[in-house]
Structure formats: structure tokens, C-alpha cells
Amino acid sequence: SIKGKTAVITGSNSGIGLGVATELARLGANVVLNSFTDREEDHALAAELAEAHGVQARYIKADMSSPEECRALVEQAGVCDILVNNAGIQHVEPIESFPVEKWNAIIAINLSSAFHTTAAALPMMRKAGWGRVVNIASAHGLTASPFKSAYVAAKHGVVGLTKVTALETAEEPITANAVCPGYVLTPLVEAQIPDQMAAHNMDRETVIREVMLERQPSRQFATTEQLGGTVAFLCSDAAAQITGTTISVDGGWTAL
Ligand code: NAD
């Protein structure tokens, strides 16, 4: 059981990260929320989780594009039994015009941050005698799309880092796995639906089915709750021998 364990979830003031934090808190874990902002509403999210689930919850500001801040996040948390590397950004443009600063930011936030937080967290997991590293990769960690060079490279890198983390901890009660979501209905995706409906002159159901979920055979979005459940499973005792692998939550995307 993860009751009483402490989970650090990077990029968790919205979307999948918040869904994961909510599910882990529901199961009794103490949670550390994170993003690069330091607003009242960020801290309020932590207070709400603490109140709703009777756990300890804190928000710690740290910019995952900075190696020092990645490591400081884990140090400040003090305990890190469960590390969920979720922070991520996207930029879509052909390789020849892809801005160098966007490439560097995506590699830093989507890939290098997981290296730095893992380096800081493993000694704590070893000391505690238990640990779970869950990296939120993507269907783009296993397949590619044009115009997403940095994102696809970073997510494939995350899958590789996950395997190495698993091998370096293989004989210990620590596991490392990657979750590979397809298209997930986050606030960001929800906000694109009206624009897509207008651009294609389609109703909501049709634009979701025919345009947005063209590559997702189920023709349904995954939900942040389902991602939370997948991470919780990887943290459970049933998953103790699952390490160094990927779990796709993509409605069949990678089966195509
Ligand atoms: P989101 O934009 O709602 O969440 C991203 C989170 O990362 C936010 O909390 C944001 O504040 C945080 N973040 C961004 N830059 C940061 C930085 N420099 N430092 C710290 N935090 C930072 O998007 P999401 O869809 O919930 O994405 C979460 C993860 O899931 C990402 O790694 C993304 O690549 C991955 N993913 C999402 C989908 C999808 O369809 N939504 C599919 C596959 C993978």
C-alpha cells in the first residue's frame, strides 16, 4: 500500500500531473505538487488535496528547465518514495526552422529534468528501502510524428532513461517504468475543441473522432483519472516485478 508514502510529482498544477497527484492522495500518499509558478492558486491546490484526503500536501515551486532546481525540488521534499516525472512542453515545427531555444527547452524540461530528479531521489529511496520511479513519456516515446523533433527525441530518451534506471536498481526494492499516454483529455486539449470545431465546421463528436483522435483507434481520449490509476498500479505491490518497461494508455495507437 502507498498509504503514508511521499510522492513528488513534477508539473502537477494541471492536467495529467494533477490527476496523478489526486489519485495518489486518494490512496493515502502524501504529495508534493510542483510547477515553475508560485501563485496562490498553486498552493491552494495542495491545500485542497490535503483537506479532501487527509494527507500532507505541499506545493514547491521549481523550474524543471534548471538542473539545480530539479535537484532542489527533491531535496526540499525531504522524502521521495515515489517520483513521478511528468512536467512537459511541446513545440510543433519542421526541423529546419525549429527554434534552437525551443529544442533546448524541450530536451531540458521533458528529458533532462527526469535525470536530475532521479539522481536526487535514488539515495532517498535506497535509504527508505523502497521506491517507485514513474516517468510520463508518451506514445511519442515509441512512435514518431512529423514536426515534433524535440518532443519525440525527448520522449524516446525518457524511455531509455527509464530502462537504465531499472537496471541500476534491479536488485533493490525499487522499480522504474514509463507510462505512454496517447491523446489525453486535459484542460489544454479541451480548450482546443471549439477552435477545431470552427476550423473544420464539424460538431464536437465528429471533430474529436475524425480530426483529433485520427491516430487513436479507440476514438476516445484517455482521462487524467485513468493515468492516475495507471501510476497507482505501478506503485502497488502487484507491480513490484514490473520494471524497465512501458505501459501504453493510448487506445491502441501503438498497435497500428
Ligand atoms: P499540461 O500542460 O496540463 O501539464 C504540464 C505540466 O508541466 C503543467 O503543470 C505545467 O505547469 C508543468 N510545466 C511546464 N513547464 C514546466 C517547467 N519548466 N517547470 C516545471 N513545471 C513545468 O499538459 P499534460 O497534458 O498534463 O502533460 C503532462 C505530461 O504528459 C507531459 O510530459 C506531456 O508530454 C505528457 N503527455 C500528454 C499527453 C496529452 O495528450 N495531454 C499525451 C502524452 C503525453
Residues whose N, C-alpha, C, O or C-beta is under 5 A from the ligand:
A	BS01	NAD	G11 S12 N13 S14 G15 I16 G17 N34 S35 F36 A62 D63 M64 S65 N86 A87 G88 I109 I136 A137 S138 A139 P181 G182 Y183 V184 T186
